[in-house]
Amino acid sequence: MKKLTSGVLLVVLSSSFVVAQAQQIKPSDTLKTQEIEGVVVTALGIKREKKALGYSSQTLDAEKVNSVPTNNFINNLSGKVAGMEIKNNGNFGGSSNIVLRGTKSITGDNQALIVLDGVPIISGNLNSSDASRGRDGFDFGNATADIDPNNIESINVLKGAAATALYGSMAANGAVIITTKKGKKSKTLGLSINSTVSVGSIDKTTFPKYQKTYGGGYGGEDSFITASGYDFPIAPIGDDASYGAAYNPNLLVYQWNSFVPGNPNFGKPTPWVAAQNDPSKFFENSLAFVNSFNLNGGDDVNTYNLTVTNNYETGVLPNSRLNKNMFSGSFSRKFSDKLTARTFLTFNDQTTVGRNSVGYGDNILTGFRQWWPLNVDVLELRNEFFRTGQNYTWNMVDPTGGNLSPYYWNNPYWDRYKNYSSDDKTRLIAGAELSYDVTKKFNILGRATIDYTSSKQEIRKALGSHAEEFGLAQADETSGYWVFDDTIMRQTYDLIGRYSLSLSDKFNAQFVAGGQFMDQHARGTENSTTGGLIIPDLYTVSNSRASFPLVENNIRGQKAGVYAQASFDYDRFLYLEGTVRNDTSSALPKSNRNYTYYSLGSSFVFSELFKSNWLNFGKVRLSYAEVGNDMAFGRPGFYGNRGTVNGIPMADISTTYVDFESLKPERQKSWEVGLETSMFKRRVSLDVSLYKTNTQDLLFSVPQSPSTKYSFSLINAGETENKGVEVALTVVPIKSDNFQWDINLNWSKNKNIVKALSQGRQNLQLASFQETTLNATVGEAYGTFRGTGFVYDANGNKVVDEDGYYLVASDRVLGNIQPEWMGGVYNTFRYKNFSLGFLIDVKKGGSVYSLDQSYGGYTGLYGYTAGLNDLGNPIRNSLTDGGGVILSGVKQDGTPNDIRIDASTAGGAFGTDAGLPQEAFIYDASYVKLREAKISYSLPTDLLRNTFIKGMTFSLMGQNLWIIHKNLPDADPEAGTSSGNIQGYQSGVMPTTRIYSFNVKLDF
């Protein structure tokens, strides 16, 4: 490792002799072209004329990035960038998926690289593998939330490999280039204050619409319990379903509260009626305050920018809150005409309490969506918890025998106030750079940065809870404490040279060369109690009844790259550019850790040759690139140290066989062609891209025969392909002195396919969701759902058997998670000092599997499990009483189905346990959303002329205002468990929060 470090540093230092300046606007360039295309920030923080680029890039200004308040700026990009899929899972403070131009790696990272002022930063999440796979856990968010949106000047999205080749393998999935605010020369104070208050509530279209006819139980009218000494029937308190007896206000029943000492109904039967407060009343109104001030200024020598922001919010779940303090600053000093220094810093300190659980296990929302008796009043459970502080719940083991402990489910308020999670995170991104102009055409930039994160996540289970898998031992525990401590530090060193050369009046060249060295060190521990807590409410590992070895990781990785770029232009209309980069990664074996890739790009500005009154600008572009993608740091396949027990060393033996010396980087080959035009006095602008990307030598694990003593083998094999089209259209239909209407449209279609896996293999299972699986299947899009499906006849009708139940086919392809296309339309209206903007966000196609609908149908929660049948009788009546349902379809002879099946008890007609195939719960994930809206008013400058206030703006804003269309019932198609590759699965997902905000901005 030392040899690698010293050797790479030597190469970095020696490679800096070839340099180039950021492209300058030449006098020969027309003002028209400069204004239309402008200058954008590209790889390594280098400013380029957009018209010279041979690849697609899309820029958003601060207004679009910070259009509505958010604790993760990435969420505000949804629908605003063609080809970018942003998926906000809806979890409190949770992570967001960022994928550009489709999924490329099967089990590797597919997230776009985040670059802050030219420096790649850490942007992953700290979620457990169980949380990512939808089993259980918490969504602790991803690192993009550490960037203050109030300090962002602009964002440029680089989508293809040619655009990001200078960043190397880190940017194989595209890059989001963030430029923060910089100090500007000013004679005024340069102070801005921005304050926002927001309130939110759940969107009830994303939460179950419960039936109101039947109460708790599984056995229909026979669900009640009788016991000696009780004169009235007893509710089936041990049953977590709503397939019980029909409500009857004249029927008195002993319910859960009849057995709780001190409850007003203790010892009393109460009317058998639907609860006045169903689980939708469990949610509260969210409240958020975001206060930020920015100080910006400078003179001819010094400039400074300082942004301080506090974000405090409470979620819609009880006892949930997030407090984040962010400090961002930069300072530059011009020591001479040639030497300039700049320092920058981003500091984030965040504390979160009460994140929602995700997945199937130990999740309140799983109860509300799958396993709940609708005769239980959720607010009465609240009153009981706060009255006693005990875990008195609706779901008791043996209430008539005096055992009131939870059978399957805790009191949900016990979970929120006693079994809550908390996490703390501190992050520092800091750096300094020196820029020296050797000559007017020759510049050298040296930069050093550090990205440090320290985090701690704590999970509590209070004494008296229902037993669930918990802690390192994953034993069923009724109490415990689980803690994760992680630190990660990345040091990045850059040396960049820029040189420009005019070979003639018409022929110019620019060169960039340099090197980068990155050293990343991650340490972490995972520890927990075993056997439960000794002392109640004391959450320390030492308060454990038994011991279990902790898990530690200590992973260090280094990566170094040298690169060069040459750009040529002829008469400012014909451009040619090439890049080459060589990376050396310690994540790979010595024999394959060094890899080289390149890109070529060209653009032709035809509007410079073919003049027209209606054509302001026109350009075609073409690029090709090859880029590598290595593994995550940390050599796979080794033993995991688990400490000692009674002096005996303990270790986890890896179940994956790794022939480490044979591994090599994934290889991506990508081409792109595009057209950019601006017409009719710049009232219409169009950017169209066509692309194709093939990723080969994919790194993934394949199943092994148990006789090898391994379950999997890590190999290089297979290929994925993404090809598609992107359109960005800007139209100004109306423009006058006082009024302007702008339309920004983004649309993209990506076709993803798994072209090959390892030799002889047609399918690779990625995840299992209890009743279905997510797969990479050859010939299908990545993320294919497989499971049981309907049997169809030649006309596409579902076929039933002789008993009226659907015939079921095994191992069918049921859908996939990839959308057919995505789009967004942002309309902005400006009239004098008023402005109105709103975003319509659209996704067409893709699939989502809902375990909520499968189990919730089985337990009788949803409206379709009750109501009347074709005879006008209640569905849940017995067949002899005219009940039951006829499933839509045909018999095996092709005649319409007329066989009625029984639906009087759980599992009779609804849910997979009723014989329905898993295909019945695969839904179209399409949606049309009014994602955000904003109306603003700026006070006229005349009113502020004699005051110290330079500007004042008031805004009303809304987020997630309306799901105009969706096909998934009772949930948001975007809702999920975590960011990452495993998507399209819903179990106990959060409802969407509709948010209204008021903002005041003052400039001094």
N, C-alpha and C positions, 0 to 999 in steps of 0.2 A: 504493500500500500504506500509506503514511503517513496519507493521508486516511482510509482505512478504519480504521486503528488509532485515530486521534484522535477520529474521529466516533463510533466505537462506544464508546470509553471515556466520552465525554460522555453518550451515551445510558444506559450502565450506571449512571453516577453519578446521573443525573437521575431514573432509574426507581426509586430505592430508597425513595421517600417512602411507598409503600404496602407495608405489612408485616403479618405475622401470626405469632402464636406457634404452636408445635406444639400440637396439640389436647390439652387437659387433661381429665382425668376429672372430670366434674361431679358434685356431690353428688346430683343427681337421678338419675344413672345407677345401675342396680342393680349390686350387687356381683357377682351372678351373671354378668351380661353382661361386666363388666370382666375377670373371671377367665378366662372361656372364650375370648374373643377376644383380649384383651391389646393391647399396643402394639407396633407394628412400625416398622422404619426403612424409609422409602420414598425417592422421588427427592429429590436434593439433601441427603440425610442428615436429612430432616425426620421426626420421630416422629409416627405417626398411630395412632389407634385402628383396629384391623383391621376392626371392624364398620362403620366409616364408608366403607370403600373400595368403589368401584363396579367393581373389577377384581380379578382373581385374583393372589394372592401366596402364596408358600409359604416358610416359614422353617425353617431347620435350625440347631440349636444347636451349640456347640463339640464336643460329644461325637460328633455325627454327622459333622461336617466332618473331625475328626481321629481318626476311629474306628480307623484303621490307619495306620502310617507311610507317607508318600508324599513324593516330591520335587515333586509338583504337586497341590495340594489339589483341583483340579477333578476329578481322577480319582475322588475319594472321593464325588462327588455322583451318580455313575452309579447309576440305579435308585432314587434317593431323591426325585426331583422329577418330578411328572407333566408331560409335555410337553417335557422336557429330554433331548436326545440327546447323550450324552458318548461319544466314541470315542477310546480310548487305542490308538494304533497299535502299541504294544509295542516301540518303539525305545528304546534306552538313553538316558535323559534326554530323550526325544522329546516332540513336541507332542501336544496333544489337541484334538479338535474339540468345539465348544460351540455347539449349535444349538437354539433354542427355537421350537417351533411351525412347523417346516419351513423349507425353503429358499425365500427370497423374491426374491433378486437373482440374475440369471443368471450374470454374471461379476464382480459386486461382492462386497463383504464380507457374509457371512451369519453371522458370529460374534457372540455376545452381548457386550454392553458390560460391562466389569469396572469397578466403582465401589468405591473404597477410602475409607471414611469420608466419603462424600459427593462425592468427586472422581473423575471419569472418568480412568482411567489407560491407558497403552499396553499392549495385550495381544496383539499380533500375533506372527508368527514371522519369523525371518531366513533361512528356507530359500530356496534358489534355485528358479527356475521349473522347471528340470529335475527337481529333487527332488519338487516339488509335482505334476509330471505323471508321475512314476514312471519317468523315464528313468535318471537316476543322481544321485549326490550324497549329502548327509547331512541328517538331521533334527536341527536344532540346538535344537529345543524352542520353546515359546512363553513369553511374558512372565508368564503367570499363575504359573509356577513360581517367580517371584521373591518371592512372598508367603509368609510363614512361617505354616503352618497352626497352629503352636503359639501364635500371637498372635491368632488369630481368635476373637472372642466369638460371633458368629452370622452367618448368611448369609440374606438374603431375596431370593428370585428373583421378579423382576417380568417377566411373560411377554408381555403385550400392549402395543400402542401407547398405550392409555389410561394404563397404569401408568407408562410411561417418557416421556410427552410432554414433561415439563419438562426432560429431558436433550436434547431436540432430535433431530437426524438421527443423532447418534452412537449413539442407543439404539433405532434403528428395528428392530433384531433382538432386543429385550428386554435385560434387564440383570440382572447378578448383583451385589447390593448387599452389600458386606462391611463388617461392623462389627468393628473390632479391640478388644482389651481396653483398658479405661480404668482409671485409678487410682481407688481407692475408700477412703473414710475407714476407718481401721483402727488399733487400738492394738497389734496384733501385728506381727511382722516381715514377714509377707506374702510369704514366699519359697517358691517351688515348684521342684522339680527333677524333670525328666522324662527318663528314659534308656531307649533302645530298642536292642536288637541284633536283626538279622534275617539269616536265611540263605535262599537260594533256589536252585532248580534248574529246568531246563526241564520243561514239561509235555509228555511224549512223545507225547500225542495230538495235539499241534500241530506235530509234526515228521514227516518222511517215514518210513513203514514200508517199508523197502527189501526187495526180493526178494533171496534168498540163494542163487540157483541158477546165475546167469550172471555172467560177468565183463566186463571192458572190451571195447569194440569196437562197430562199427555193423553188421558183416556176418555176424552169427551165428557159425556154426561155421567160417566162412572168414575170420575176423577176424585170425588170427595172421599174423605176418610171418616170412618166412625171409630169411636173408642169408648171404652167403659168410663162412665162418669161424666160424659159430655152429652148433653141433651140435643145439641144441634150438630150438623155436619162440620167437619174440619177441612179447611182448604188444604190442598196438596202442597204443603209448604216446602217439601223437599224437591218438588218438580220445578225446573227452570224453563217453563214453556207456557204458552197461552192457548193450548188445545184442550181446555177444560169445559166445564159446564157453562151454558148460556147464562147471562146475567138475569137476575130476577130480584128487583128491589124488595119484594115481599119475603125473600128467603134470607134467613139469618144464618151466618156462617162464622165459625171461629177462624180468624185469620192470624197472620204472624204477630200483629200487635196485641192479640189476646193473650199472648204468652210472655210478654215483656213486663216484668214488675215495674210499677210506677207509671206505666203508660195509661192514658185516660180510658183506653178500651181493654185494659187488663182484666181477664176473666169474663169478657163480654163477647157475645157474637154480634156481628155487624152486618148490614145489608150487603148482599152479593151484587155489587155494581162496579162499573168501570171506574178506575182511579180518576179523581178530579185532576191530578197532576201527573201526566205521563212523563217518561224520561226526557222529553224535550224541555221540560221545566228545570231540569238539572243544570242547564247552561245559564250562565250569567252574561250580562253585557260587558264587553271588553272596554278598556279605557287606556288611552296612550297619550303621553306627552313627549314631544320632541322639541327640544330647545337648542338652538345652535347660534353661535356668533362667529363671524369671520372678520379678521383684520388683515388688510392687504394694502401694501404701499411700497414706496421705495424712491430712490433718486437715481442719478446717473451711475452710482457706484454700487449701492446696496439695494436689494429688493427682499421683501419678506411676505410670507403668507402664513396665517395662523387660523385654524378652524378648531373650535371646541364644541362638542355636541354631547348632550345627554338624551338618552332614549329610555324612557320608563314606560312599561306597558303591563297590563294585566290581561290574561286570556279569557276565553269564554268558559273555561273550566274553573271550578272553585279552587282557590289556593294556587293560582298560577300567576307568576310575575317574572318579568325580565327587566334588569337594570343594566344599561350599557353606557359607559363613559368613553368617549373617543377624543383623542387629541392628535391633530395632524398639523404639521408645520414644515415649512421649507425656508431656507435663507440662501441667498446667493450674493457673492461679492466679486466685483470686477477689480482685480488687483492691477491690471494694466490693460492695454488694448488687446493683448494677446492671451492673458491668463485670467480665467474665471473659475471660481470655486462655488460649489453648491452642496448644501447638506439638506437632508430631508428625514422626516420621522413620522411614523404613524403608530400611535399607542392606543390599545383597546383593552378595557377592563370590563368584564361582563359576569354577572351573577344571574342565574336562572333557577327558579324554584317551581316545581310542579309541572314539568313537561308531561304530556299525555303519553300513555303506553301505546305501543304499536304491535300489530300482529294478533295472533290468536290467543296466546296465553296470558293470563293475569291482566286483562284489559277490560276496563269498565265499558268501553264502547262495544266490545264484543258481546257483552251482556245485553246492552241496549238494542243491538241490531240482530242478535241471534237467540239469546236465552233469557227471556224476561216474562214474568206474569203480569198481565196488564191490569189486574185488580190492585196492584201495589202502587200506592201513592209515594212518589219519589221525595216529595217535600216532607212527608211524615217521617221518612227515613232520616232526613236532615235534622228534624226536630229531635228525634230520638238520640242521634249521635251527640248533638250539642247538649242535650239534657243529661246524658249519662257518661259521655266520653268513652262508651264501650262499643264493641262490635256487634250490636244487636242488628240482625239482618232479616230480610224476608225469607231467606233460604236456610232453614235450620235442620240439623241432623235428626233430632227426635224431640220435638217440643212437648209432646204429651208425656214423655219420660223424663223431662227436665233438662235435656241436652240442647242448649240453645246455641251451640257453636255453629259456625257457618258450614254448610254442607258442600256447596260448590262456590258460592259467591259471598264476598264480604259486603257489608253496608258500603255503598259507593262513596259516602262521605268519610268513612273510615279510611278508605283507600286514598282519598285526596288529601286528608289532613294528617294521617299517620304513616301511610305507606308511600310517601311522595319521594320523588327524586330531586336532587339539586346538583348543580354544577357551577364551577367557577373557571373562568378562562382569562388569562392575561396574554396579550400578544404585542410584540414590538417588531416593527419593520423600520430599520434605520439604515442610512447610508450616506456616503459622501462621494463627490466626483470632482475631478479637476479637468478642465478643458483648456488646451493650449494650442493657439494658432501659430504653428511654426512659420508658415507664410500665409498669404491671403487665401491660398488654395489648399493648404495642408494643415489638418487639425488632428490632434491626438486627444483622446478622452480616456481617462482612467477612472474606474468606479469600483467601490467596495460596498457591499450591503450585507445586512444580517436580518434574518427572519426567524424570530424566536417565539415559541408558543409554550405556555405551561397551562395544563388543564387538570381538573379534578372532577370526577363524576361519582356521585354517591347515590346508592339505592337502598331504601329502608323497607323493612317488613316488621311491623310492630307485633309484639307478643299478643297472641289471640287471633291472628289472621288465619284464613283458610290456607291449607298446605298447598304450595306450588313448588315446581322446580326452582331452585334458588342457589346462587353462589357457585363457587368453583366445583363443588362436588355434584352439583345438579341433582341433589336429593330433594324430596318433598319436605319443605321447611315451613313451620308456622311462624317463624320469626327469624330475623337475620339482618346483616349489614354487608354491603358489597361496595367496594371502592376501587376506582381506577385512577391512577396517577400517570400522566404522560407529559413528557417534554420533547420538543423537537426543535432543532436549530439548524438552519441552513445558511451557510456563508457563500456568497457569490462574488467573484472578482472578474471584472471585465476590463479589457484593454482594446480600444477601438480606434482605428485610424481611418480618416476620410481625406480623399484627395480628388480635386476636380481639375480637368484639363480641357482647354479649348484648342482643338487641332486645327480649326479653321473657323471662318465666320459662321459656317453651317454645321460643322461637325464637332460635337462635344462628348466628353467622357467623364464619368465619375467612378471612383473606386472606393471600396470599403474592405478592410481586412482587420482581423483581430482574433482574440481568443477569449475563452471564458472557462473559469474553473469553479466548480461547485462542490462543496463539502457539506454533507447532511448527516446529522447524528440524531437518532431517535431513541429515547429510553422510556420504558413504561413498566408499571407493575399493576397486577390485578390481584386483589386479596379479598377475602370474605370470611365471615364466621361460618362455622359448620355445626350442625346440631341445634342451632337456635341461640338466642340471647340468654345470658344468665340474669342480668339486671334489666328490667323493662326500660325502654326508651333511652338506653345508653348505647349509642351507636359508635362503637369502636371494635376493631378486630379482636382486641384482647378480651372483649366481653363475649367470648365464644365458649360454648360447651365442649367443643373439640377443636382440633387443629387440622388444617389441610395446607399443603405446601402452596405458597403463592406462585404466581406466574410472572416471570420477568422477561422483558425483551431489551436488547441493547444492539441496535442496528446502525451501522455506519456505512455510508455509501459516498462514492465520489464519482464525479463525471466531469470530463474536460472536453472542450471542443475548440477547434481552430476553423476559421472560415474566411471566405473571400467573396466579394461581389463586384462585378463589373457591369456598368450601365453605359450605354451609348445612345446618343440621339442624333438624328440628322434633320437639321432645319426645323427642329421643334415639332415635327409631325410623325417621325418614324423613330421608334424606341426599341432597343434590344437590351436584355438584361440576363445575366447568368450568375448563379451562386453555387458554391461548393462548400461543404462542411464535413469535417471529420470528427467523430465523437469517440471517446474512450470511456467505457462505463465499467465500474467495479461490480455491477450487478451480473455481469456475464463472465464466462470463463476466459482465461488469458488468450486462448486460441481464437476467440470470436468477439472479444470485448472492444475491438477497434473496427469501426464501420464508417463508410463514406457515402454521402448522397449528394444530390445536386438538383438544381432547377434551372429552367430556361423560360424566359417570358418575353413577349413582344407586344407592342401596341402601335396602332396606326391611326393617327388623328386625321381622318379623311376630310373633316370640315376645314382644315387649313388649305386643302387643295381645291375642294369643290365648294365654292362660295355660293350661298343662297340666302335670300332674305328671311326665309322661314326656319332655316337650320342654323342655330347658334353654335352647336357643338356636336361632333360625331366621332366616334372612336370604335374600332374593333380591337380585340385583344386575344392573345393565345398564350397558353403556358403549359409546361409539363414539368413534373417533379417526381423525384424518388426520395423517400425519407425512411429512416429506421425507427423502431420503437422497442426499447428494451424492457426488461422486467422491473418490477419494483425492487428497491434495495432490500437486501436480506437474503442470504443464500438459502434456497428451499431444500427440504428433504432431510434436515438435520434433526438430532434429538433435541427435545425441549427440556431444559433443566427445571425440575419442580422441587428443588431443595432436598431435605432429608426428613425421614420419619424414623424415630428411634435410632438415629445415626446411620440409617441405610439410605444411600442416594436414591432419589426418585427421578424418573424421566418419562416424558411422553415420546413414544416412538412414532415418527412420522409414518403415516399410512400411504404416502406418495413416494414412489421411486423416482429418483432424479439422476440421470446420467449427465451431470453438470457440464462436463467438458464438451458435450455435443450440442449444447444449447446455443442459439444465435438470435439476433434481434429479428423481430417482425419486420417485414419489408412492405412499404406502401408505394404504389405507383399511381400517379394522378395526372390527368390532363383536364384542361378547362379552356373554353372559348366563350367570348362575351361581346356584347354590343352595348355601348353607352351613347345616348343622344340627349340633346336638349334643344327644344324647338319653340317656335312662336314666342320669341322674346322671353325665353326661359319659363314659359307658362306650363310646358309639358317636358318632363325629364323621364327617361327610361333607361333602366339597367337590366339587361338580360344575361344570364349565365347558363351554360351547359357544361356539365362535368361528368367525369367517370373516375372512380377510385377503386383500385384493387389492392387488397391487403393480403399478403402471402406469408408463409412460414409462421403461422399463428401459434402463439404459446398457450397451451391449455392442457389440462389433465384428462386422460382417458382411463376408463375402468380397466383393471387388471384382474387376472384370474387369482382367486384366493390362494392357490397353490404356490404363488410367488411370494407370499407373506406380505404383499402390498395390495392396497385397494385401488390405487391409481398410479399412473405413470405420467410425468410431465414431459411433453414433447413439443417439437416444432412441426406443424403440419397444417394443411387446410388453407382455405382462401375464402374471403368475403368480397362482395362487390357492391358498391353504391354508385348509382348513376341517376342524374336528375337535372331539373331545370329550376332556376330561381328568377323571379321578376321583382324589381323594385320600381314603382311608378309614382311620380309626383306630379300632381295637376293643380293648377291655380285657376279654377273656373271663373272666379270673379276677383277683380283687383281694381280698387279705386283709391282716392285719397283717404277716405274714412273707413273703407270696408275691404276685407280680404278673406277669401275662403281658400284654404289649402287642404288638399287630400293627399295623404301618403299611404300607398298600398304596397304590401309585401305579400308575395305568394311563392310557394315552393312545393315541388313534388320530388320525392326521393324514392327510388326503387332499390330495396335492399335484398340481397340474396346470399345464402351460404352456398358457395360453389363447390366446396370440398371440405372434408374432414380428414382424419387419418385413413390410411389405406384400408378399404373394406368396410369402413364405418359410415353409416348413413344418418345416425342421430347421436347427439350428445345431450344428456339431461343436465340442465343448468340449475334447476330448483324444483322442489316438490311442494305443492300447496295442499296437503292433506287429501284432496280429491282429484287433483289434476297436476300436470307437470309443465314446466317451461323448458323449451329445448332449442338447440341449434340443429336444424334438420336440413340435410343437403337438398337443394332445389327449392327451399322455402326461405322466407324472410327470417332473420334472426329474431328469436323470442317467440317461437311457435308453441301454442298450447296444444297438448296432446292428452287424450283421455277417451272416455266413452262418449259415443255420439248416437244420434237418431239413425234409424234405417229409413231411407227414402225410396219411393218407387220411381219409375221412369219419368213421372210428371212432377217430381219434387215434393210429393206429399209424404208426411211422416206416416209410418206404418205401425199399427198396433197388433198385438197378439190376440188370441182367442178370448182372453179375459179382459181386453180393453186397455191393457197397459202397453206402453211403447216398447217395440223391439229395440234392443240396444246393441250397437256395434262397438267392439273394443279397439283401443289404440288408434283413434282417428285424429287427424289434424283438425283442430277446432277453431283456429284463428291465430293471429299473431299481434304483437304489441306495436308494430310499425304503422304509423299513420299513412294514408294514401297521399294526402297533401295538407299543408298548413297555410294559413294566411292571416293577415291583419290589415285593418283599415283605420287610420287615424285621421279624423276630421278636425280642423282648427278654423274657427271663425273669429275674426278680429274686427271690432267696430269701435273706433276712437280708442278709449281707454279700457274697453271691455274685451275679454277674450273668452272663448268657449272651446273646449276640446274634449273629444271622447274617442275611445278605442274599442273597436269591435274585433275580437280575437276568435279565430275559427280553426278547428282541427277536424279533418274529415278522415274517418276510418280508424283502423287499429282496433284491438280487442282488449277487454278487461274481464277478468274472472272474479266473480263476486261470491265468496264463501258466505258473506252476509245474507245474500238472497237465498242461497242453498239451505243453510241451517235455519234462517229466519222463516222460510216457507214451511220447513218441516215442523217448527215449533208453533206455527200459527200466528205469528206476529203481524203479518202484512195483510192489507185489505183484501187482496185477491184470494186469501184462504177462507174468507167468510162471504157473506152476501147470499144472493139467490142464484139458483141454477136455471136451466132452460124451462123447467116446469113451474118456475115461480116459487120454489120451495128453498128453504135454507140449505146451502151446500152441505153443511155438517149434520143434517138429519141422517138417520140411517137409511139404507136403500129401501127398506120396507115402509118408511115414512116419506118417501119421495125425494130423498136427498141424493147426494153424490154428484159426480161430474162426468161429462163425456169429453174425453181428450180429443183435441182437434187432429184429424188425420183420416186414414183409410185402413180398412182391414187388408189382410194379405191377399184377398181376391180382388182388391181395387175398389170395392164399394165403400161409401162413406161410413165412418165409425159411428155406431149407435149403441155401443155397450157402455153402460154407466158403471163407474167404479166408486167404491166406498170412500168417503172423505170424513168419516165421523170421528176418527182418532188420528193422532200424530203419525205420520209416515204412511197414511192411506193414499194420498193423492199429490202431496206437495213435497218438494225437496228431494235430494238424491237418495235419501233413505226410503223414499216412496217408489223407487225404481226409475226415477227420471235420470237420464244420462247427464253427465257433466256439461255437455253442450248446452243444456237448457239454461246454464248460468254463465255462459260466455256472452257478453254484451258488446255492442258497437260502442266504441269509446269516443265517437264524434261529439263535438259541442260547438255552439255559437254563444259567445259571451260578450256582454257589455263589461269589459275588463276594468275600465276606469273612465272617469269623467271629471272635468275640472272647469270651473268658471271663475274668472279673476277680474278684479277692477283695480286699476292704478290711479291714484289721485293725480289730477293735473299738476304739472310743475308750477303753474301760476299760483296755486294755493299754497305751495311750499316755498315760494321764492324768498320770503323774508324769515325763514326758519332755518334751523341747523339740520333739518331733515332733507335729504336729497331725493328720496323716493319712498313711497309707501304703497304696498299692494296687499289687497285682501283676496283670499281664495276660498271657495267651497269645493271640496273634492269628495269623490266616492270611489271605492274599490270593490270589485266582485259584486257589482250592483244587480246584475240580472243574467241568469243563464237562460238565454233566449230559446235555446234548443239543446236537448240531450236525449239519448236513448237509454241510458242507465237509470233505473228507478232508484229513488231514495238516497242518492249519493252523487258526489261530483266525480266525473270520469278521471280527473287529475289526482284525486286523493290516493294516498299510498302510504308506504311505511318508511322509505328512505330514498336517498339518491343512490345512483349506481346502476349496474346493468340489469338487476332484477326488478322489473317493473310489471304493471298490468295486473296486480293482485290486490284484492281488497278483503280485509278482515278487520272489523272493528275500526274503520277509518273515521277520521274527524269530519264533521260537517264543515262546509265552507263558511267563513265569517264575512259578512257584508259590513263594510266600514265606511263611515262618514267622517269627514275631517274639515276643520276650519284652520286656516293659516293666515298669519300676518308676517309680512316681510318689510323691514325698515332698512334703508340705506342712509348713511350719514357721511 
